[in-house]
Amino acid sequence: MGFLQEKHGAIIVEIVDLPRATLKEAVEFRKILYQDIELGWKKIIVDLSECEFIDSTFLGTLVISLKRITGLGGELRLIGFQPPVHEMFQLTRMNNIFNTSVTREEAIKGLE
């Protein structure tokens, strides 16, 4: 459990392999995403399919990373919402800010 990574050509997939993503995990995940961006990855997919809960700090990490990568001409997509996470994104209207896909294959195709 933790964070896993897959590479698909010019696309990197960061898998959040945790049932809960909170402050502690947000700090580590921010470092991972920033490193991806610094290494030149312009197409990042974050897979949240294992997460049953993300807190506001983890959400903030996603928002800051989205701003950072889009400022460099890149794109960050989210996939795999479990119902409680999907509901939180709707309540905070973050579903209007992030590009989302249902499956990893759909997200990869959308970024190619």
Secondary structure, 3 states (H helix, E strand, C coil): CEEEEEEECCEEEEEEECCEECHHHHHHHHHHHHHHHHCCCCEEEEECCCCCEECHHHHHHHHHHHHHHHHCCCEEEEECCCHHHHHHHHHCCHHHCCEEECCHHHHHHHHC
